[in-house]
Amino acid sequence: MNVGFISTRLAGTDGVSLETAKWATVLRDMGHQVFYCAGELDPGGPSGRLIPEMHFDHPLAAALGARAFGSTTSDPTLLDDILDDIAAAAVPLCAGLLDFISEFCIDLLIPQNIMAIPMQLPLGQAIGQVVEETGLLTIAHNHDFYWERERFRVNCIQEFLDTYFPFSAPNLRHVVINSLGQRDLKARRGLDSIVVPNVFDFATGAVEGRPGVDDFNADLRESIGLSDNDLFILQPTRVVARKGIELSIELLRRLDDPRCKLVITHHAGDEGLDYLYKLQAMADEAGVDLRYEADRFDPTRRIEPDGRKVYALWDAYVHADFVTYPSLIEGFGNALIEAVYFRCPTLVNRYPVYAADIGPLGFDFVEIDGKITDRAVAQVRDLLADPARRKQMVEHNYRLGQEHFSFEKLRELLQGLLEVSHGKNPYFHRHRAR
């Protein structure tokens, strides 16, 4: 089959883009062709169509979001104006999506989170209309829902959200990445779904192909100003408030070890820069060496025209002595599974999905519940000083990762979804011939 992935952005190191790439890899290995359609695409990625108006940062999408969220209105005229403007903006997006489907002979659509998070309201309406009008088999990959985000809860378009976020159609199957999302989708919308957890390529990691220190990344520590004696404490997340990065700063403050350097590898900006500035001020006051190095990392390695290296995110894990993952809310926890794969000892906050779906599997992490405790500080200090304990922890976690979050597990779940081509899955019905 020709599979079309659709999103606001399929580029960079955000969780949706990274997980889409994993699905694309597994589907290609299964013999399918993969194509992308989004408002931002990485150079050298899969073939497809770039439609800048689909990006969540597009001025029209941002303006419509500002009108829809943050307040309510009882004025039917104002509401009608907003809905009319959303519908008008959806028209060219529908046309672009239909052109993409036609150009690449798409058999299966996989919208990536655009039916779940209303950062692009016109695109949400457009993809719903396209799914309904074409009758194409569609798997909506929902990473997190709007009701999980405080900034979307106050709005004046609730009926619109109930229609399109997520949409419902006979030819549409919903996938969620955790059991809490599955429960909420059923309770709130009456929609069934299956859980497909985020994964990593543990099979490659189990053999010689596992990434390590090589000629390209050997100088990474030096390039970001770390000495051989420094401890590289990695914060591998975007800089948004729900990542709880202030807890990482508090951990380093209480460790009180000048060798510890907290390195952030992902960009700020998706929700503004105020949180980054707050963290930098907090670190300065606490005497913590915080290094925001997002411009040194990307999904793939490259050398800039001036000779400066841009490293892959994986290069950071290879050099890290410890990973902090104090997120308050996560749809799943990509960076946590990455830390497991790269055999990094890790501190994790017991965010709801972790507590429900990951922690019970028996992983060995330094756990906290919303605050840095004396016990957590002591555990981290011991791990940094005890190589044998570190090895025991990371090898145990790696084995569990292989068992529960591998590409092989994803292939098994996708195969079940794709059996519709043989009529084995009664959930799907092509209600309109293509």
Secondary structure, 3 states (H helix, E strand, C coil): CEEEEEECCECCCCHHHHHHHHHHHHHHHCCCEEEEEECCECCCCCCEEECHHHCCCCHHHHHHHHHHECCCCCCHHHHHHHHHHHHHHHHHHHHHHHHHHHHCCCCEEEEECCCCCCCCHHHHHHHHHHHHHHCCEEEEEECCCHHHCHHHHCECCHHHHHHHCCCCCCCEEEEECCHHHHHHHHHHHCCCEEECCCCECHHHHCCCCCCCCCCCCCCHHHHCCCCCCCEEEEECCCECHHHCHHHHHHHHHHHCCCCEEEEECCCEECCECHHHHHHHHHHHHHCCEEEECHHHEECCCEECCCCCEEEEHHHHHHHCCEEEECCCCCCCCHHHHHHHHCCCCEEEECCHHHHHHHHHHCCCCEEECCCCCHHHHHHHHHHHHCHHHHHHHHHHHHHHHHHHCEHHHHHHHHHHHHHHHHCCCCCCCCCCCC
